[in-house]
């Protein structure tokens, strides 16, 4: 993507001071040289902050306390625009942006006024880089590629530019490294944007397919666990009269399920119950109860009459004894009468002339006759009582027999009613059992039959096959990758030849490894080794410079690739491997072509310039250095932006404010 930096602008917190402006030349090697602690290493964080970084890594205290807004003017393809951002509030990056385009751009002494937010800036930059199409709703924001991600490739900060393990800005953070490793094939044209969208859809579908397959396996495991329970279910069906066959003790679960299906679809014949049967049973019990009550009354009446007769019979016995005693006592009157008739004398006093003797004897005989007559008259009555007693006894036996028969009938009726109720309860249990059995069969249907899960799996497999057919073949991808690898390797090798790398590394092309974000070099043992296995920091910085130059050259050569990577690179002190410490100003550098370290640093500037010139100025370099013109002054195409020495720094002394509260 054509995007270079024209100006860097800082607005002071002190209103009276004008803004600080650094002007860069396009398609050139721009150098800011200076001593330590002058603000050179703040340039990368400032540019990154203006380009929408979510965090602010601009150094605290002096710079943050003195600057209210940070800004930069960028030049793109037929587009020039200003991005300014308010300084952070404490540790929190500001959400306030100011944007101006083309002819509208004015740099006034007054600080900018907010007219855009962080989200708006990110959307604009994504669109400018052609990345907005990768923001589909079904993609997680953390997964999609954004302009912010590719920004990491244009900054070679002081801790990166000569690092043996990290190739780009924030590459030490795993989340950024893994994300770029995923998207490198797209960035270098190995895969198209459509390929990546399809791959994302395939990835999502494969995850969904795996979930469904796991669900099928879970159902199968659960179904196998249910085998014995289902065998028990068949045993219960046999108890309900729904199944008369044998219960398999082993074998396929599908056999048991087929048997259960047959039970559900064609249940065995079984007695039914209805309301009429219950009503008849209840009517029978009511009739029996009514007859029992009537018999009880009749039996009680007979028992009462028998009791009365027994009482009369007891009275008759006493009455007979009384008559018998009186008759026995008065029976002497017959003898006295006979004696009186034979002697004509009174049997009591012996007098023959007793005036009432005969009359008294006759009165006694009359009393005897009366008692005898009473005894004779009571006998038929007492005999009738005996007959009545015998008849009542027979009637009582008959009624008791009727009552026993009625009780037997009642027992049968009650048993019939209980049987009906038990049958009704059993039938209800049968239907409940059949309902539960249907539910179990619906559970097994999902994997034994072509159920919903199986249909979903078939649909997903069909969609996957369709999507895979739209992707380039593995052979085609391998050819594309080989072509890109070859171009990058040759371009990097071309730059290594003009840098201070060991001779053996300037004859064999290095290879950039997308999968682990490192450079692989073939050693004398003909095996590939990662950069960290190569000795000397001078080799590390040479490979860094060669690789980033190769990237920019590749995008220029393959214009159809439409890379979203900006066409500028910022290097922070690549000479550090030669002047690691103790070189604070220009006098410390030993100038002269005979000095190997000075020559090595000069080669850096010359190599970067050659890369820019040979791509017709397709990209821009900004180098932040201790080295001054004595090192790079004679290199064509190098523009010195400013020299921060003799008190000159990024932040003017007049700007420095006391620490903000």
MILO-783280 format. One line per 8 residues: number of its first residue (from 1); their letters; for each residue x negated, y, z of C-alpha. Coordinates in steps of 0.1 Angstrom, whole numbers, plus 5000, padded with zeros to 4 digits. Example, Ala and Ser with C-alpha at 12.3 -4.5 7.8 and 13.67 -1.06 7.14 Angstrom:
% MILO-783280
1 = AS = 4877,4955,5078 ~ 4863,4989,5071;
***
This chain:
% MILO-783280
1 = XXXXXXXX = 5000,5000,5000 ~ 4986,5034,4990 ~ 4984,5052,5023 ~ 4954,5074,5033 ~ 4948,5101,5060 ~ 4945,5137,5050 ~ 4944,5154,5084 ~ 4945,5147,5121;
9 = XXXXXXXX = 4961,5174,5142 ~ 4962,5180,5179 ~ 4984,5207,5195 ~ 4971,5221,5228 ~ 4991,5224,5260 ~ 4979,5260,5262 ~ 5002,5279,5238 ~ 4976,5306,5231;
17 = XXXXXXXX = 4952,5281,5215 ~ 4956,5270,5178 ~ 4959,5233,5169 ~ 4928,5212,5164 ~ 4926,5200,5128 ~ 4903,5173,5114 ~ 4903,5172,5076 ~ 4895,5140,5057;
25 = XXXXXXXX = 4888,5135,5020 ~ 4908,5108,5002 ~ 4891,5079,4985 ~ 4858,5087,5004 ~ 4837,5076,5033 ~ 4845,5101,5060 ~ 4822,5103,5089 ~ 4826,5119,5124;
33 = XXXXXXXX = 4792,5118,5140 ~ 4784,5128,5175 ~ 4771,5120,5209 ~ 4787,5098,5235 ~ 4817,5110,5254 ~ 4827,5135,5227 ~ 4860,5117,5218 ~ 4850,5096,5188;
41 = XXXXXXXX = 4865,5064,5201 ~ 4899,5082,5207 ~ 4904,5086,5170 ~ 4917,5050,5164 ~ 4942,5051,5194 ~ 4954,5086,5182 ~ 4961,5074,5146 ~ 4977,5042,5160;
49 = XXXXXXXX = 4999,5063,5184 ~ 5011,5085,5155 ~ 5020,5054,5135 ~ 5045,5043,5161 ~ 5026,5021,5186 ~ 5048,5010,5215 ~ 5019,5018,5239 ~ 4995,5046,5243;
57 = XXXXXXXX = 4958,5037,5244 ~ 4946,5073,5241 ~ 4920,5080,5268 ~ 4935,5096,5300 ~ 4925,5127,5318 ~ 4907,5151,5294 ~ 4925,5143,5262 ~ 4960,5136,5275;
65 = XXXXXXXX = 4959,5165,5299 ~ 4949,5189,5271 ~ 4970,5178,5242 ~ 5008,5182,5240 ~ 5014,5166,5206 ~ 4993,5144,5183 ~ 4999,5143,5146 ~ 4985,5131,5112;
73 = XXXXXXXX = 4992,5139,5076 ~ 4994,5108,5054 ~ 4992,5106,5016 ~ 5010,5078,4999 ~ 5020,5069,4964 ~ 5037,5101,4953 ~ 5045,5110,4989 ~ 5028,5132,5015;
81 = XXXXXXXX = 5042,5134,5050 ~ 5034,5145,5085 ~ 5040,5123,5115 ~ 5036,5140,5149 ~ 5043,5125,5183 ~ 5046,5140,5217 ~ 5020,5130,5242 ~ 5028,5103,5267;
89 = XXXXXXXX = 5046,5109,5299 ~ 5023,5093,5324 ~ 5018,5057,5312 ~ 5049,5057,5291 ~ 5046,5064,5254 ~ 5069,5091,5241 ~ 5099,5085,5220 ~ 5098,5120,5205;
97 = XXXXXXXX = 5086,5123,5169 ~ 5085,5151,5144 ~ 5085,5143,5106 ~ 5079,5166,5076 ~ 5076,5156,5039 ~ 5057,5170,5010 ~ 5062,5208,5005 ~ 5079,5212,5038;
105 = XXXXXXXX = 5047,5205,5058 ~ 5036,5235,5078 ~ 5010,5235,5106 ~ 5019,5262,5130 ~ 5004,5271,5164 ~ 5036,5261,5180 ~ 5041,5225,5191 ~ 5064,5205,5168;
113 = XXXXXXXX = 5101,5200,5177 ~ 5116,5165,5179 ~ 5136,5154,5149 ~ 5131,5116,5149 ~ 5128,5087,5173 ~ 5104,5057,5176 ~ 5129,5033,5161 ~ 5135,5057,5132;
121 = XXXXXXXX = 5098,5060,5125 ~ 5093,5022,5126 ~ 5122,5018,5101 ~ 5107,5044,5078 ~ 5073,5029,5079 ~ 5087,4994,5073 ~ 5106,5007,5043 ~ 5075,5025,5030;
129 = XXXXXXXX = 5055,4993,5033 ~ 5082,4973,5016 ~ 5089,4952,5047 ~ 5125,4962,5054 ~ 5137,4932,5034 ~ 5122,4909,5060 ~ 5145,4922,5087 ~ 5174,4899,5082;
137 = XXXXXXXX = 5199,4897,5110 ~ 5192,4860,5116 ~ 5156,4866,5123 ~ 5143,4875,5157 ~ 5126,4909,5158 ~ 5095,4893,5174 ~ 5092,4869,5144 ~ 5096,4893,5114;
145 = XXXXXXXX = 5066,4911,5099 ~ 5065,4949,5105 ~ 5043,4977,5095 ~ 5031,4978,5131 ~ 5017,4943,5127 ~ 4996,4951,5096 ~ 4982,4982,5112 ~ 4960,4959,5133;
153 = XXXXXXXX = 4941,4951,5101 ~ 4929,4986,5094 ~ 4912,4994,5127 ~ 4877,4981,5135 ~ 4874,4995,5170 ~ 4841,4994,5189 ~ 4849,4961,5206 ~ 4859,4945,5173;
161 = XXXXXXXX = 4836,4957,5145 ~ 4807,4934,5156 ~ 4827,4908,5175 ~ 4819,4872,5167 ~ 4854,4859,5176 ~ 4878,4887,5168 ~ 4882,4901,5133 ~ 4908,4929,5138;
169 = XXXXXXXX = 4923,4953,5162 ~ 4941,4937,5192 ~ 4931,4903,5178 ~ 4923,4892,5213 ~ 4960,4892,5222 ~ 4974,4858,5212 ~ 5009,4871,5202 ~ 4994,4895,5176;
177 = XXXXXXXX = 4969,4869,5163 ~ 4995,4841,5159 ~ 5019,4864,5142 ~ 4994,4876,5116 ~ 4982,4840,5110 ~ 5018,4831,5102 ~ 5021,4860,5077 ~ 4987,4860,5060;
185 = XXXXXXXX = 4999,4838,5031 ~ 5025,4865,5024 ~ 5001,4894,5028 ~ 4977,4879,5002 ~ 5004,4869,4978 ~ 5002,4831,4983 ~ 5038,4831,4993 ~ 5065,4856,4982;
193 = XXXXXXXX = 5089,4873,5004 ~ 5117,4850,4991 ~ 5095,4820,5000 ~ 5092,4831,5035 ~ 5129,4838,5039 ~ 5136,4803,5026 ~ 5110,4788,5049 ~ 5126,4806,5078;
201 = XXXXXXXX = 5160,4792,5068 ~ 5144,4757,5065 ~ 5128,4761,5099 ~ 5162,4770,5115 ~ 5180,4742,5097 ~ 5153,4717,5107 ~ 5157,4728,5144 ~ 5195,4724,5141;
209 = XXXXXXXX = 5190,4690,5124 ~ 5167,4679,5152 ~ 5193,4689,5178 ~ 5220,4670,5160 ~ 5198,4639,5157 ~ 5190,4641,5194 ~ 5227,4644,5200 ~ 5233,4612,5179;
217 = XXXXXXXX = 5205,4594,5199 ~ 5221,4606,5232 ~ 5255,4593,5221 ~ 5240,4560,5211 ~ 5222,4556,5245 ~ 5254,4565,5263 ~ 5274,4541,5241 ~ 5249,4513,5249;
225 = XXXXXXXX = 5253,4520,5286 ~ 5291,4517,5281 ~ 5288,4482,5266 ~ 5294,4464,5299 ~ 5321,4489,5309 ~ 5339,4482,5276 ~ 5337,4445,5283 ~ 5354,4452,5316;
233 = XXXXXXXX = 5380,4472,5298 ~ 5389,4442,5277 ~ 5393,4421,5308 ~ 5417,4447,5321 ~ 5436,4446,5288 ~ 5439,4408,5293 ~ 5454,4413,5327 ~ 5480,4437,5313;
241 = XXXXXXXX = 5488,4411,5286 ~ 5474,4433,5258 ~ 5447,4409,5248 ~ 5445,4371,5250 ~ 5411,4364,5232 ~ 5377,4358,5246 ~ 5355,4386,5259 ~ 5321,4387,5242;
249 = XXXXXXXX = 5293,4385,5267 ~ 5267,4400,5243 ~ 5262,4412,5208 ~ 5270,4443,5189 ~ 5290,4471,5205 ~ 5309,4475,5173 ~ 5325,4441,5178 ~ 5339,4452,5212;
257 = XXXXXXXX = 5351,4485,5196 ~ 5369,4466,5168 ~ 5387,4445,5194 ~ 5397,4476,5212 ~ 5409,4493,5180 ~ 5431,4462,5174 ~ 5446,4465,5209 ~ 5454,4502,5203;
265 = XXXXXXXX = 5468,4499,5169 ~ 5487,4465,5173 ~ 5495,4460,5210 ~ 5507,4425,5221 ~ 5544,4419,5228 ~ 5554,4426,5264 ~ 5587,4430,5284 ~ 5601,4465,5284;
273 = XXXXXXXX = 5621,4483,5311 ~ 5650,4507,5307 ~ 5675,4527,5328 ~ 5704,4502,5322 ~ 5685,4474,5338 ~ 5677,4496,5368 ~ 5714,4506,5371 ~ 5727,4470,5370;
281 = XXXXXXXX = 5702,4459,5396 ~ 5713,4488,5419 ~ 5750,4480,5413 ~ 5744,4444,5422 ~ 5727,4455,5455 ~ 5756,4478,5462 ~ 5782,4450,5457 ~ 5763,4427,5479;
289 = XXXXXXXX = 5761,4453,5506 ~ 5799,4459,5504 ~ 5807,4422,5507 ~ 5782,4418,5535 ~ 5800,4445,5554 ~ 5834,4429,5548 ~ 5821,4395,5559 ~ 5806,4410,5590;
297 = XXXXXXXX = 5840,4424,5599 ~ 5858,4391,5593 ~ 5832,4371,5613 ~ 5834,4396,5641 ~ 5873,4392,5642 ~ 5871,4354,5643 ~ 5845,4356,5670 ~ 5869,4379,5690;
305 = XXXXXXXX = 5898,4355,5686 ~ 5876,4325,5696 ~ 5865,4344,5726 ~ 5902,4351,5736 ~ 5911,4315,5732 ~ 5882,4304,5753 ~ 5895,4328,5780 ~ 5930,4312,5777;
313 = XXXXXXXX = 5916,4278,5778 ~ 5898,4287,5810 ~ 5931,4300,5825 ~ 5949,4268,5814 ~ 5925,4246,5832 ~ 5929,4266,5865 ~ 5967,4265,5861 ~ 5967,4227,5855;
321 = XXXXXXXX = 5947,4221,5886 ~ 5970,4243,5906 ~ 6001,4223,5893 ~ 5983,4191,5899 ~ 5975,4199,5935 ~ 6011,4211,5942 ~ 6026,4181,5925 ~ 6003,4158,5945;
329 = XXXXXXXX = 6013,4176,5977 ~ 6051,4175,5969 ~ 6051,4139,5956 ~ 6056,4127,5992 ~ 6091,4140,5988 ~ 6101,4109,5968 ~ 6090,4086,5996 ~ 6108,4108,6022;
337 = XXXXXXXX = 6140,4108,6001 ~ 6139,4070,5997 ~ 6132,4067,6034 ~ 6161,4090,6043 ~ 6184,4071,6020 ~ 6175,4037,6035 ~ 6176,4048,6072 ~ 6200,4078,6071;
345 = XXXXXXXX = 6178,4093,6097 ~ 6157,4125,6094 ~ 6122,4115,6083 ~ 6107,4144,6103 ~ 6126,4142,6136 ~ 6143,4107,6133 ~ 6177,4122,6141 ~ 6206,4107,6123;
353 = XXXXXXXX = 6227,4138,6128 ~ 6202,4165,6115 ~ 6224,4189,6096 ~ 6200,4202,6071 ~ 6177,4172,6066 ~ 6192,4162,6033 ~ 6193,4197,6020 ~ 6157,4203,6029;
361 = XXXXXXXX = 6147,4170,6013 ~ 6166,4180,5981 ~ 6149,4214,5980 ~ 6115,4198,5983 ~ 6124,4174,5954 ~ 6136,4203,5933 ~ 6103,4221,5938 ~ 6085,4189,5928;
369 = XXXXXXXX = 6106,4186,5897 ~ 6100,4222,5888 ~ 6062,4218,5890 ~ 6064,4186,5870 ~ 6085,4203,5844 ~ 6060,4233,5843 ~ 6032,4208,5838 ~ 6050,4191,5810;
377 = XXXXXXXX = 6061,4224,5793 ~ 6025,4238,5793 ~ 6010,4209,5775 ~ 6023,4218,5739 ~ 6011,4254,5744 ~ 5976,4243,5754 ~ 5975,4218,5725 ~ 5983,4247,5701;
385 = XXXXXXXX = 5954,4267,5716 ~ 5931,4238,5708 ~ 5943,4236,5672 ~ 5938,4274,5668 ~ 5904,4271,5684 ~ 5894,4244,5660 ~ 5907,4264,5630 ~ 5888,4295,5641;
393 = XXXXXXXX = 5857,4275,5644 ~ 5860,4262,5609 ~ 5867,4296,5596 ~ 5837,4310,5614 ~ 5815,4283,5598 ~ 5829,4291,5564 ~ 5823,4328,5568 ~ 5788,4323,5581;
401 = XXXXXXXX = 5781,4300,5551 ~ 5795,4328,5529 ~ 5772,4353,5547 ~ 5742,4331,5542 ~ 5750,4327,5505 ~ 5754,4365,5502 ~ 5721,4370,5519 ~ 5704,4346,5494;
409 = XXXXXXXX = 5721,4365,5466 ~ 5708,4398,5481 ~ 5673,4384,5483 ~ 5674,4375,5447 ~ 5688,4409,5438 ~ 5661,4426,5458 ~ 5634,4405,5442 ~ 5648,4413,5408;
417 = XXXXXXXX = 5648,4450,5416 ~ 5612,4448,5429 ~ 5603,4429,5398 ~ 5618,4456,5376 ~ 5600,4483,5394 ~ 5567,4464,5393 ~ 5573,4458,5356 ~ 5580,4495,5351;
425 = XXXXXXXX = 5548,4504,5370 ~ 5528,4479,5351 ~ 5541,4492,5318 ~ 5532,4527,5329 ~ 5497,4515,5337 ~ 5495,4498,5303 ~ 5503,4530,5285 ~ 5478,4549,5307;
433 = XXXXXXXX = 5452,4522,5299 ~ 5459,4525,5262 ~ 5455,4563,5264 ~ 5422,4560,5281 ~ 5411,4533,5256 ~ 5419,4557,5227 ~ 5397,4584,5244 ~ 5368,4560,5247;
441 = XXXXXXXX = 5372,4550,5210 ~ 5371,4586,5200 ~ 5338,4589,5219 ~ 5323,4560,5200 ~ 5336,4572,5166 ~ 5310,4599,5164 ~ 5281,4576,5157 ~ 5297,4542,5146;
449 = XXXXXXXX = 5319,4559,5120 ~ 5311,4588,5097 ~ 5320,4613,5123 ~ 5316,4651,5127 ~ 5280,4649,5138 ~ 5271,4626,5109 ~ 5289,4650,5085 ~ 5270,4679,5098;
457 = XXXXXXXX = 5237,4661,5094 ~ 5246,4652,5058 ~ 5254,4689,5051 ~ 5221,4701,5067 ~ 5201,4675,5047 ~ 5218,4687,5015 ~ 5211,4723,5023 ~ 5175,4715,5032;
465 = XXXXXXXX = 5170,4696,4999 ~ 5184,4726,4980 ~ 5162,4751,4998 ~ 5131,4730,4994 ~ 5137,4727,4957 ~ 5135,4765,4955 ~ 5101,4766,4971 ~ 5069,4763,4951;
473 = XXXXXXXX = 5053,4728,4952 ~ 5024,4721,4975 ~ 5002,4718,4945 ~ 5012,4752,4933 ~ 5006,4767,4968 ~ 4973,4750,4970 ~ 4963,4765,4936 ~ 4974,4800,4948;
481 = XXXXXXXX = 4955,4796,4980 ~ 4924,4784,4962 ~ 4926,4814,4938 ~ 4929,4838,4967 ~ 4902,4821,4987 ~ 4879,4822,4957 ~ 4885,4859,4950 ~ 4880,4869,4987;
489 = XXXXXXXX = 4849,4848,4991 ~ 4833,4862,4960 ~ 4842,4897,4969 ~ 4829,4893,5005 ~ 4797,4876,4991 ~ 4791,4906,4968 ~ 4792,4930,4998 ~ 4771,4907,5020;
497 = XXXXXXXX = 4743,4910,4994 ~ 4739,4947,5001 ~ 4742,4944,5039 ~ 4717,4934,5066 ~ 4728,4897,5067 ~ 4703,4868,5068 ~ 4692,4857,5034 ~ 4709,4823,5035;
505 = XXXXXXXX = 4743,4839,5040 ~ 4740,4860,5009 ~ 4740,4831,4985 ~ 4769,4809,4997 ~ 4804,4826,4997 ~ 4820,4828,5031 ~ 4856,4818,5036 ~ 4883,4837,5054;
513 = XXXXXXXX = 4904,4811,5074 ~ 4941,4822,5077 ~ 4949,4795,5102 ~ 4926,4807,5130 ~ 4918,4843,5119 ~ 4880,4837,5116 ~ 4853,4836,5090 ~ 4838,4802,5081;
521 = XXXXXXXX = 4803,4800,5067 ~ 4785,4770,5052 ~ 4752,4764,5069 ~ 4721,4747,5058 ~ 4736,4714,5070 ~ 4763,4719,5044 ~ 4790,4719,5071 ~ 4813,4749,5077;
529 = XXXXXXXX = 4808,4769,5109 ~ 4829,4797,5124 ~ 4814,4831,5128 ~ 4808,4826,5165 ~ 4783,4799,5156 ~ 4762,4823,5136 ~ 4734,4840,5155 ~ 4727,4878,5156;
537 = XXXXXXXX = 4751,4907,5160 ~ 4737,4921,5127 ~ 4752,4891,5109 ~ 4785,4895,5127 ~ 4789,4932,5118 ~ 4778,4924,5082 ~ 4806,4898,5079 ~ 4832,4922,5093;
545 = XXXXXXXX = 4823,4949,5069 ~ 4822,4925,5039 ~ 4856,4910,5048 ~ 4875,4943,5052 ~ 4860,4956,5020 ~ 4870,4924,5003 ~ 4906,4928,5015 ~ 4909,4963,5001;
553 = XXXXXXXX = 4893,4952,4968 ~ 4916,4922,4965 ~ 4947,4944,4969 ~ 4934,4968,4943 ~ 4925,4941,4919 ~ 4959,4923,4924 ~ 4981,4953,4922 ~ 5011,4931,4917;
561 = XXXXXXXX = 5007,4917,4952 ~ 5022,4949,4966 ~ 5004,4946,4999 ~ 5020,4964,5029 ~ 4985,4970,5044 ~ 4975,5007,5044 ~ 4946,5016,5021 ~ 4923,5030,5048;
569 = XXXXXXXX = 4899,5015,5073 ~ 4886,5031,5105 ~ 4852,5018,5118 ~ 4841,5028,5153 ~ 4803,5027,5156 ~ 4793,4998,5134 ~ 4757,5008,5141 ~ 4759,4998,5177;
577 = XXXXXXXX = 4742,4965,5170 ~ 4711,4984,5160 ~ 4713,5013,5185 ~ 4732,4997,5214 ~ 4723,5023,5240 ~ 4700,5052,5246 ~ 4707,5070,5213 ~ 4728,5100,5223;
585 = XXXXXXXX = 4718,5125,5196 ~ 4703,5126,5161 ~ 4667,5130,5174 ~ 4669,5096,5189 ~ 4673,5079,5155 ~ 4640,5073,5138 ~ 4646,5084,5103 ~ 4627,5071,5073;
593 = XXXXXXXX = 4632,5042,5049 ~ 4606,5022,5066 ~ 4626,5018,5097 ~ 4645,4985,5093 ~ 4674,4994,5117 ~ 4679,5028,5100 ~ 4678,5011,5066 ~ 4704,4985,5079;
601 = XXXXXXXX = 4728,5013,5090 ~ 4723,5031,5057 ~ 4732,4999,5039 ~ 4765,4999,5058 ~ 4775,5033,5044 ~ 4762,5025,5010 ~ 4782,4992,5009 ~ 4814,5008,5020;
609 = XXXXXXXX = 4810,5036,4995 ~ 4803,5011,4967 ~ 4834,4992,4975 ~ 4855,5024,4974 ~ 4839,5036,4941 ~ 4842,5003,4924 ~ 4879,5002,4932 ~ 4884,5037,4916;
617 = XXXXXXXX = 4889,5052,4951 ~ 4917,5028,4960 ~ 4910,5031,4997 ~ 4895,5054,5023 ~ 4870,5048,5051 ~ 4867,5067,5083 ~ 4835,5060,5102 ~ 4830,5072,5138;
625 = XXXXXXXX = 4792,5071,5145 ~ 4762,5081,5165 ~ 4741,5081,5133 ~ 4740,5115,5115 ~ 4731,5127,5080 ~ 4695,5116,5085 ~ 4709,5081,5080 ~ 4738,5085,5056;
633 = XXXXXXXX = 4731,5120,5041 ~ 4717,5108,5008 ~ 4744,5081,5003 ~ 4768,5092,4975 ~ 4804,5095,4984 ~ 4800,5101,5021 ~ 4818,5132,5036 ~ 4809,5144,5070;
641 = XXXXXXXX = 4841,5156,5087 ~ 4825,5170,5118 ~ 4793,5168,5139 ~ 4802,5166,5176 ~ 4770,5177,5191 ~ 4757,5209,5208 ~ 4789,5212,5229 ~ 4813,5205,5200;
649 = XXXXXXXX = 4838,5177,5208 ~ 4873,5165,5199 ~ 4888,5186,5227 ~ 4875,5222,5228 ~ 4862,5234,5261 ~ 4889,5262,5261 ~ 4916,5235,5260 ~ 4906,5216,5291;
657 = XXXXX = 4933,5219,5317 ~ 4933,5209,5353 ~ 4947,5174,5360 ~ 4984,5174,5356 ~ 5004,5166,5386;
***
